Amino acid sequence: MIEDIRNSKNLSVYLEQLEEVKARLSFVSAYSNEEKDRFVIESYALQIRKLIELTAFSLIAIHRIRYEDYREKVGKDFRNDWNGRDIITNIMSLNPDMFFRAAEKGFNIQDDGTKQVQLKPEKDCYKLKRLAKLHSRCGGVLHVENPWKKSSKVEQFHNELPSIIRKLSNTLQDHVILVNHWDSNESTVLLFTLGSRGEKPTYALAQAPGNFAFESA
């Protein structure tokens, strides 16, 4: 697992996905729909779903070998995987010692010279489980409603879109992946940033002895 997560080629694939994330995030951030046009709402639901799928593929990239083996064991070719919710669920099962969190930009330098990652408040962001649920919710907006069961899910999605987009931006603009490697008593930290307009996404990698813990991924 360490070799996958610290592999520069795998991290290059992650950055490629983030370039597409940045482009689509820029698009959805301009959401304006006073008329509540359902076609516009559905279009944005599709873009948000794609954003989550790109995030899911990024996570595959840093679990490349293990994920392929994981899918082979159930008779599946990982190259056919496409459902963002399912991919995220698979990754969380494959590596429960990985933590995906929204972070403040850069590091805080401590008095002793060490670098500290500052996490954003969870209420303003998405963790992996919530991203998976949002993926399913977007799918519900995109599907045609059963004529015998009317709902207001499209209008509700429209009303929440500004908050959804803000949380997605907070989550993806700068995020950190922390991984425990219990067998070797090590940990890895990957800090990704989308960068400002005109800049390409970048990452910083740190590794240290010892481990850390969160309540959930």
C-alpha positions, 0 to 999 in steps of 0.5 A: 500500500505504501508503494501505491500511495507514494508512487509519483506516477499514481500521483500524476494520475491524481493530479490529472483528475484534479485538473478536470475537477477544477474545470467543472468546479469553476463551471458549477460555481457560477450557478444562477437559476432564478427561474428554477429551470429544471433543465438547468438544475439537472445539468448541474446535478450531472456536473456535480455527479461527475465531480464526485466520480473524478474524486473517486477515480483519484482515490483509485489512482493512489490505490492502483495495485491493491484496487485492481486485486480487490476487484479481481477477487470478485470477478470484476475488471476495475477498468470497467468501474464507473459509479462514483458511489460504489468506487468510494465505498470500495476504497473505504472497504479496501483501506479503512486506514485512509482519511480524506479531509478538507484542509486549509491552504498550505502548512502551519509552521510550528515553533520547532519547525514542524509543519502542521495541516489545519483541517477545515470544520466538518460542517462546511465540507464533505467527507467520503461517505457524504460524497457517496450519498450526494452522488446518489442524490444527484442520480435521483435528480437525473432520473425521470420521476415515477408518475405515480409518486410525485416529489419535490426533490428537484426543487429541493436540490435547486434550493440547496445547490448554493450550499452544496457547491460551496461545500464541494469547493471547500472540500476539493480546493485544498484537501488532505489524505492521511494514511496509516501504515500499521504494519510498518508503524508509518503514516503518509500525508498527501496535501492537494491544492487546485491552485488559483486560476491559471495554475495547475493542481499540485501536491505535497507529500510527507511521511512520518513514523507513528500513526494517527486516528479519526473517528471515521473516514 
